């Protein structure tokens, strides 16, 4: 039975912004320059990738902002918008994909966190050995326990960690600028990426998932808008978070490419920014960045734990997820959703150990799962701007740009990303059916639900066939 989770748990715009920034600035800030270089992107392609991502995410942020003002009663954001626009099953898949994306993000964070710890304690290796998995499991369940004690207290801790983890990032930016480590000759040496052998368009596409991954979490304030002290604060916090994060990312990328060549960046270990900082100030700089990575990922893990549990709770409260997800603890936190989320993170941590997967694999899958929720949100706002209701000026343009960006992400991911997402989306249908039965309702009554079900199951069958043939290797 749904319980009142808002009593004593209202969050200010400041704390909502802290959750969004804390959830967004995680592994991406410390690894994006090396990851994009390793993917074969030259300087021009990286800057173009940030331009496309910046415009695309800006359009999505505007969609979130306007929707939070036009439809403030749709708490839960990602899930609620898709459900209102395209029906129960589409709404369920949006919530399911968003939930999986967030907890897989935590799996990726855990791997990089212990890779950073490996800098200080070599016993942790690349972050995917047995000791790392044991440590990551402890961090996961600690985050669950913190949120179980109360959403407001967890948000306050997240806010403190967010400020702390920004310190090494700003020190990196200041060090490169004031120590004059940025060399324009290096910056322009591989401007068009001739040494990669990739066409410019392919180089830009290679940056797409890395840049998109870096922004996952910026919509976090909208997802937990049901806990906002003022419903309009969710939209404001989202815009503020986006602007802060974009500025930080562009500066990190541009400055890194002026310190080391693309080839050098591509060869760096995890996290790449630590080695760039070493190049600027010496070994102590690498230690500082690695410490920042650990602190950053601890905060991001907490933030994503809050967001993923809240998403599952909201979906269950509206009848899509199973009723068990609505069970709350004494503090008002979504207890069952937290425990189930923690258990699934634990399962995937075991997969990391068994398959020796790296953090890049899981952040790619996490980004893949997020594409559909983003696209459905933009499509819903596009739908509203076409109806006879009052929408802000320029809203239809923002909605159209958001839709195009969502389609671009699907295209850039390629068939393998689409097939991998089908393997994770289809099993959720069983949860949807159970949720409907608990309400004594029949699922898939509308034609649009039946068409979507057919599409999801068809892709699932094809993906299984590719998996068995060894043509698809998600992990």
C-alpha positions as CSV (number, residue, x, y, z in Angstrom):
1,X,0.0,0.0,0.0
2,X,1.3,3.5,-0.9
3,X,2.6,5.4,2.1
4,X,3.1,9.2,2.5
5,X,6.8,9.6,1.8
6,X,6.8,13.4,1.8
7,X,6.2,14.1,5.5
8,X,9.3,15.9,6.8
9,X,11.2,15.1,3.6
10,X,10.7,18.2,1.5
11,X,13.8,19.3,-0.4
12,X,14.9,22.8,-1.2
13,X,16.1,24.0,-4.7
14,X,19.6,24.0,-3.3
15,X,19.5,20.4,-2.2
16,X,17.7,19.3,-5.4
17,X,20.5,21.0,-7.4
18,X,23.1,19.2,-5.2
19,X,21.5,15.8,-5.9
20,X,21.4,16.5,-9.7
21,X,25.0,17.8,-9.8
22,X,26.2,15.1,-7.5
23,X,24.6,12.4,-9.6
24,X,25.9,13.9,-12.9
25,X,29.5,14.6,-12.1
26,X,30.9,11.2,-11.5
27,X,33.2,9.0,-13.5
28,X,32.6,11.0,-16.7
29,X,34.4,14.1,-15.4
30,X,37.6,12.1,-14.7
31,X,37.6,9.8,-17.7
32,X,36.0,11.5,-20.6
33,X,39.1,13.0,-22.2
34,X,40.9,9.6,-22.3
35,X,37.8,7.6,-23.3
36,X,37.1,9.9,-26.3
37,X,40.7,9.8,-27.4
38,X,40.8,6.0,-27.1
39,X,37.7,5.9,-29.3
40,X,39.6,7.7,-32.0
41,X,38.3,11.2,-31.7
42,X,40.5,14.1,-32.6
43,X,40.3,17.6,-31.1
44,X,37.7,18.9,-33.6
45,X,35.5,15.8,-33.2
46,X,35.6,16.1,-29.4
47,X,34.6,19.8,-29.5
48,X,31.9,19.0,-32.1
49,X,30.7,16.1,-29.9
50,X,30.3,18.5,-27.0
51,X,28.5,21.0,-29.1
52,X,26.0,18.4,-30.3
53,X,25.6,16.9,-26.8
54,X,25.4,20.4,-25.2
55,X,22.6,21.4,-27.6
56,X,20.8,18.1,-27.3
57,X,20.9,18.0,-23.5
58,X,19.9,21.7,-23.4
59,X,16.8,20.8,-25.4
60,X,16.0,18.0,-23.1
61,X,16.6,20.2,-20.0
62,X,14.2,22.8,-21.5
63,X,11.7,20.0,-22.0
64,X,12.1,18.9,-18.3
65,X,11.9,22.5,-17.1
66,X,8.8,23.4,-19.1
67,X,7.0,20.1,-18.3
68,X,7.7,20.6,-14.6
69,X,5.8,24.0,-14.9
70,X,3.0,22.9,-17.2
71,X,2.3,19.5,-15.5
72,X,3.6,19.9,-11.9
73,X,1.2,17.2,-10.8
74,X,3.3,14.6,-12.8
75,X,5.8,13.8,-10.1
76,X,8.3,11.1,-11.0
77,X,9.3,13.0,-14.2
78,X,10.7,10.4,-16.6
79,X,8.0,7.8,-15.9
80,X,5.1,10.2,-15.5
81,X,5.7,12.0,-18.8
82,X,5.9,8.9,-20.9
83,X,2.8,7.4,-19.3
84,X,0.8,10.6,-19.7
85,X,1.7,10.8,-23.4
86,X,1.8,7.3,-24.6
87,X,0.0,5.0,-22.2
88,X,0.8,2.6,-19.3
89,X,3.1,0.2,-21.1
90,X,5.3,3.0,-22.6
91,X,5.4,4.7,-19.2
92,X,6.4,1.4,-17.6
93,X,9.2,0.9,-20.1
94,X,10.4,4.4,-19.5
95,X,10.5,3.8,-15.8
96,X,12.1,0.4,-16.2
97,X,14.8,1.7,-18.5
98,X,15.5,4.6,-16.3
99,X,15.7,2.4,-13.2
100,X,18.1,0.0,-14.9
101,X,20.2,2.8,-16.3
102,X,20.7,4.3,-12.9
103,X,21.6,1.1,-11.0
104,X,23.9,0.0,-13.8
105,X,25.5,3.4,-13.5
106,X,26.3,2.5,-9.9
107,X,27.9,-0.7,-11.1
108,X,30.1,1.4,-13.4
109,X,30.9,3.8,-10.6
110,X,31.9,0.9,-8.3
111,X,34.4,-0.5,-10.9
112,X,36.1,2.9,-11.5
113,X,36.1,3.7,-7.8
114,X,38.1,0.7,-6.9
115,X,40.3,1.2,-10.0
116,X,41.1,4.6,-8.4
117,X,41.7,3.0,-5.1
118,X,44.1,0.6,-6.9
119,X,46.4,3.7,-7.4
120,X,46.9,3.8,-3.6
121,X,46.4,0.1,-2.9
122,X,47.5,-2.1,-5.8
123,X,45.6,-5.1,-4.3
124,X,42.4,-3.7,-5.9
125,X,43.9,-3.9,-9.4
126,X,41.7,-2.6,-12.2
127,X,38.6,-2.5,-9.9
128,X,37.1,-5.8,-11.0
129,X,38.9,-8.4,-8.9
130,X,37.4,-10.2,-5.9
131,X,38.6,-7.6,-3.3
132,X,37.2,-4.8,-5.4
133,X,33.8,-6.5,-5.7
134,X,33.6,-7.1,-1.9
135,X,34.5,-3.4,-1.3
136,X,32.0,-2.3,-4.0
137,X,29.3,-4.4,-2.4
138,X,30.0,-2.8,1.0
139,X,29.7,0.7,-0.6
140,X,26.4,-0.3,-2.3
141,X,24.7,-1.5,0.9
142,X,26.1,1.5,2.9
143,X,24.4,3.8,0.4
144,X,21.1,1.8,0.8
145,X,21.3,2.1,4.6
146,X,22.0,5.9,4.4
147,X,18.9,6.5,2.3
148,X,16.8,4.1,4.4
149,X,17.6,6.5,7.3
150,X,15.8,9.3,5.5
151,X,15.8,11.0,2.1
152,X,16.5,14.4,3.6
153,X,19.5,13.3,5.5
154,X,20.9,11.4,2.5
155,X,20.4,14.5,0.3
156,X,22.3,16.6,2.8
157,X,25.3,14.2,2.9
158,X,25.2,14.1,-0.9
159,X,25.3,17.9,-1.0
160,X,28.5,17.9,1.2
161,X,30.1,15.3,-1.0
162,X,29.2,17.3,-4.1
163,X,31.1,20.4,-2.9
164,X,34.1,18.3,-1.7
165,X,34.5,16.4,-5.0
166,X,34.4,19.7,-7.1
167,X,37.6,20.8,-5.3
168,X,40.1,18.5,-7.3
169,X,38.3,19.4,-10.5
170,X,38.7,23.1,-10.0
171,X,42.3,22.6,-8.9
172,X,43.0,20.8,-12.1
173,X,41.5,23.6,-14.2
174,X,43.5,26.2,-12.2
175,X,46.7,24.2,-12.4
176,X,46.6,23.9,-16.1
177,X,45.8,27.6,-16.6
178,X,48.1,29.2,-14.0
179,X,51.1,26.8,-14.6
180,X,50.8,27.5,-18.3
181,X,50.6,23.7,-19.0
182,X,48.2,24.3,-21.9
183,X,50.1,24.2,-25.2
184,X,48.2,25.4,-28.3
185,X,50.6,23.4,-30.6
186,X,49.5,20.2,-28.8
187,X,45.9,21.2,-29.0
188,X,46.0,21.7,-32.7
189,X,48.4,18.8,-33.5
190,X,45.7,16.2,-34.0
191,X,42.9,18.7,-34.6
192,X,41.2,16.6,-37.3
193,X,42.4,13.3,-35.9
194,X,44.3,12.2,-39.0
195,X,46.3,9.7,-37.0
196,X,43.1,7.7,-36.1
197,X,42.3,6.8,-39.7
198,X,38.6,7.4,-39.0
199,X,36.4,9.8,-41.0
200,X,35.4,12.9,-39.2
201,X,31.8,11.8,-38.9
202,X,32.8,8.5,-37.3
203,X,35.0,10.4,-34.9
204,X,32.1,12.5,-33.8
205,X,29.9,9.5,-33.4
206,X,32.6,7.9,-31.2
207,X,32.1,10.7,-28.7
208,X,28.3,10.4,-28.5
209,X,27.8,7.9,-25.7
210,X,30.7,9.3,-23.7
211,X,29.3,12.8,-23.7
212,X,25.7,11.5,-23.1
213,X,26.9,9.3,-20.2
214,X,28.5,12.4,-18.6
215,X,25.1,14.1,-18.4
216,X,23.1,11.2,-17.0
217,X,21.6,12.3,-13.7
218,X,21.1,16.0,-14.6
219,X,17.3,15.3,-14.7
220,X,17.5,13.9,-11.2
221,X,15.8,16.9,-9.6
222,X,12.7,16.2,-11.8
223,X,12.6,12.5,-11.0
224,X,12.3,13.3,-7.3
225,X,10.1,16.4,-7.8
226,X,7.5,14.8,-5.6
227,X,9.8,15.6,-2.7
228,X,10.4,19.2,-3.7
229,X,9.4,22.0,-1.3
230,X,8.2,24.0,-4.3
231,X,7.2,22.0,-7.5
232,X,8.9,24.7,-9.6
233,X,12.2,24.1,-7.9
234,X,12.7,20.9,-9.8
235,X,12.9,22.7,-13.1
236,X,15.1,25.4,-11.8
237,X,17.5,22.9,-10.2
238,X,17.7,21.0,-13.5
239,X,18.7,24.1,-15.5
240,X,21.3,25.2,-12.9
241,X,22.8,21.8,-12.8
242,X,23.0,21.6,-16.6
243,X,24.8,24.9,-16.9
244,X,27.3,24.1,-14.2
245,X,28.1,20.6,-15.5
246,X,28.5,21.6,-19.2
247,X,31.0,24.3,-18.3
248,X,33.1,22.0,-16.2
249,X,33.1,19.2,-18.9
250,X,34.1,21.5,-21.7
251,X,36.9,23.0,-19.7
252,X,38.3,19.6,-18.7
253,X,38.2,18.2,-22.2
254,X,39.7,21.3,-23.9
255,X,42.5,21.8,-21.3
256,X,43.4,18.1,-21.4
257,X,43.8,18.1,-25.1
258,X,46.3,21.0,-24.7
259,X,48.4,19.1,-22.2
260,X,48.8,15.7,-24.0
261,X,48.3,14.6,-27.6
262,X,45.3,12.4,-28.6
263,X,47.6,9.4,-28.8
264,X,49.0,9.9,-25.4
265,X,45.5,10.4,-23.9
266,X,44.3,7.2,-25.5
267,X,47.0,5.2,-23.7
268,X,46.2,6.4,-20.2
269,X,44.9,4.2,-17.5
270,X,41.8,4.7,-15.4
271,X,41.0,7.4,-14.5
272,X,42.8,9.3,-17.3
273,X,42.6,12.8,-15.7
274,X,44.9,11.6,-12.9
275,X,47.7,11.0,-15.4
276,X,47.0,14.4,-17.1
277,X,47.3,16.1,-13.7
278,X,50.6,14.2,-13.1
279,X,51.9,15.7,-16.3
280,X,51.0,19.2,-15.0
281,X,52.1,19.2,-11.4
282,X,53.8,15.8,-10.7
283,X,52.8,12.7,-8.8
284,X,50.9,14.5,-6.0
285,X,48.5,15.7,-8.6
286,X,47.6,12.2,-9.6
287,X,47.0,11.3,-6.0
288,X,44.7,14.3,-5.6
289,X,42.6,13.4,-8.7
290,X,42.4,9.7,-7.6
291,X,41.2,10.9,-4.2
292,X,38.7,13.1,-6.0
293,X,37.5,10.2,-8.1
294,X,36.8,8.1,-5.0
295,X,34.9,10.9,-3.3
296,X,33.1,11.8,-6.5
297,X,31.9,8.2,-7.1
298,X,30.8,7.8,-3.5
299,X,28.6,10.9,-3.9
300,X,27.3,9.8,-7.3
301,X,26.5,6.3,-5.9
302,X,24.4,7.8,-3.2
303,X,22.7,10.2,-5.6
304,X,21.9,7.4,-8.1
305,X,20.6,5.2,-5.2
306,X,18.2,8.0,-4.3
307,X,17.0,8.5,-7.8
308,X,16.7,4.9,-8.9
309,X,14.7,3.9,-5.8
310,X,12.4,6.9,-6.1
311,X,11.8,6.1,-9.8
312,X,10.8,2.5,-8.9
313,X,8.6,3.7,-6.1
314,X,6.7,6.3,-8.2
315,X,6.1,3.7,-10.9
316,X,4.8,1.2,-8.4
317,X,2.6,3.8,-6.7
318,X,0.9,4.5,-10.0
319,X,0.4,0.8,-10.6
320,X,3.1,-0.2,-13.2
321,X,5.7,-1.8,-11.0
322,X,4.7,-4.5,-8.5
323,X,3.1,-3.3,-5.3
324,X,6.0,-4.5,-3.2
325,X,8.0,-1.5,-4.4
326,X,5.7,0.9,-2.6
327,X,6.7,-0.4,0.9
328,X,8.2,2.4,2.9
329,X,10.5,2.5,6.0
330,X,9.9,4.4,9.2
331,X,11.8,7.4,7.9
332,X,9.5,7.6,4.8
333,X,12.2,6.3,2.5
334,X,11.1,3.8,-0.3
335,X,12.5,0.8,1.6
336,X,11.5,-2.1,-0.6
337,X,12.7,-0.2,-3.8
338,X,16.0,0.5,-2.1
339,X,16.6,-3.1,-1.1
340,X,15.6,-4.6,-4.4
341,X,17.8,-2.0,-6.2
342,X,20.7,-2.9,-3.9
343,X,20.2,-6.6,-4.6
344,X,20.3,-6.1,-8.4
345,X,23.5,-4.0,-8.2
346,X,25.0,-6.8,-6.2
347,X,24.0,-9.3,-8.9
348,X,25.7,-7.2,-11.6
349,X,28.8,-6.7,-9.5
350,X,29.1,-10.5,-9.5
351,X,28.8,-10.3,-13.3
352,X,31.7,-7.8,-13.3
353,X,33.9,-10.2,-11.4
354,X,32.9,-13.3,-13.5
355,X,33.4,-11.5,-16.8
356,X,36.2,-9.1,-15.8
357,X,34.1,-6.3,-17.3
358,X,35.4,-2.7,-17.1
359,X,33.5,0.4,-16.2
360,X,33.2,1.5,-19.8
361,X,31.0,-1.5,-20.7
362,X,28.5,-0.7,-18.0
363,X,28.3,3.0,-18.6
364,X,27.7,2.2,-22.3
365,X,24.8,-0.1,-21.4
366,X,23.5,2.5,-18.8
367,X,23.5,5.2,-21.5
368,X,21.7,2.8,-23.9
369,X,18.9,2.2,-21.4
370,X,18.5,5.9,-20.8
371,X,17.9,6.8,-24.5
372,X,14.3,5.6,-24.6
373,X,13.2,7.6,-21.5
374,X,14.8,10.7,-22.8
375,X,13.3,10.3,-26.2
376,X,9.8,9.7,-24.8
377,X,10.0,12.8,-22.6
378,X,10.9,15.0,-25.6
379,X,8.1,13.3,-27.7
380,X,5.6,14.0,-24.9
381,X,6.5,17.7,-24.8
382,X,6.3,17.8,-28.6
383,X,2.8,16.4,-28.2
384,X,1.8,19.1,-25.7
385,X,3.2,21.9,-27.9
386,X,1.0,20.7,-30.7
387,X,-2.2,20.8,-28.6
388,X,-4.3,23.8,-27.7
389,X,-2.7,24.5,-24.4
390,X,-0.5,27.3,-23.4
391,X,3.2,26.4,-23.7
392,X,6.3,28.6,-23.4
393,X,7.7,30.4,-26.4
394,X,10.2,28.3,-28.3
395,X,8.9,25.1,-26.6
396,X,8.1,23.3,-29.9
397,X,11.6,24.0,-31.1
398,X,13.2,22.6,-27.9
399,X,10.9,19.6,-28.1
400,X,11.9,18.9,-31.7
401,X,15.6,19.3,-30.9
402,X,15.2,16.9,-28.0
403,X,13.5,14.3,-30.2
404,X,16.3,14.6,-32.8
405,X,18.9,14.2,-30.2
406,X,17.2,11.1,-28.9
407,X,17.1,9.6,-32.4
408,X,20.8,10.6,-32.9
409,X,21.7,8.7,-29.7
410,X,19.9,5.6,-31.0
411,X,21.6,5.9,-34.4
412,X,25.1,6.5,-32.9
413,X,24.7,3.5,-30.6
414,X,24.2,1.2,-33.5
415,X,22.5,-2.2,-33.7
416,X,24.5,-3.8,-30.9
417,X,23.3,-1.1,-28.4
418,X,19.7,-1.6,-29.5
419,X,19.9,-5.4,-29.2
420,X,21.5,-5.1,-25.8
421,X,18.8,-2.9,-24.5
422,X,16.2,-5.3,-25.8
423,X,17.7,-8.0,-23.6
424,X,17.1,-5.8,-20.6
425,X,13.7,-4.2,-21.5
426,X,11.8,-7.4,-22.4
427,X,12.0,-9.2,-19.0
428,X,10.4,-6.1,-17.4
429,X,7.2,-6.9,-19.1
430,X,6.6,-9.7,-16.5
431,X,6.8,-7.0,-13.8
432,X,4.3,-4.9,-15.7
433,X,1.8,-7.8,-16.0
434,X,2.1,-8.6,-12.3
435,X,1.5,-4.9,-11.4
436,X,-1.6,-4.8,-13.5
437,X,-2.9,-8.1,-12.0
438,X,-2.5,-6.7,-8.5
439,X,-4.9,-3.9,-9.5
440,X,-7.3,-6.4,-11.1
441,X,-6.6,-4.8,-14.5
442,X,-5.8,-6.4,-17.8
443,X,-2.6,-5.3,-19.5
444,X,-2.2,-4.4,-23.2
445,X,-5.8,-3.4,-23.8
446,X,-4.9,-0.6,-26.2
447,X,-3.5,-1.2,-29.7
448,X,-0.5,1.1,-29.0
449,X,0.4,-1.2,-26.1
450,X,0.1,-4.3,-28.2
451,X,2.3,-2.8,-31.0
452,X,5.0,-1.8,-28.5
453,X,4.9,-5.2,-26.9
454,X,5.3,-6.9,-30.3
455,X,8.3,-4.7,-31.0
456,X,10.0,-5.3,-27.7
457,X,9.5,-9.1,-27.8
458,X,10.6,-9.3,-31.5
459,X,13.9,-7.4,-30.7
460,X,14.3,-9.6,-27.6
461,X,14.1,-12.8,-29.7
462,X,16.5,-11.5,-32.3
463,X,18.9,-10.4,-29.5
464,X,18.8,-13.9,-27.9
465,X,19.6,-15.5,-31.3
466,X,22.5,-13.2,-31.8
467,X,23.7,-13.9,-28.2
468,X,23.6,-17.6,-28.7
469,X,25.4,-17.3,-32.0
470,X,28.2,-15.3,-30.3
471,X,27.4,-12.2,-32.4
472,X,26.4,-10.2,-29.4
473,X,28.4,-9.8,-26.2
474,X,26.8,-7.2,-23.9
475,X,29.2,-7.9,-20.9
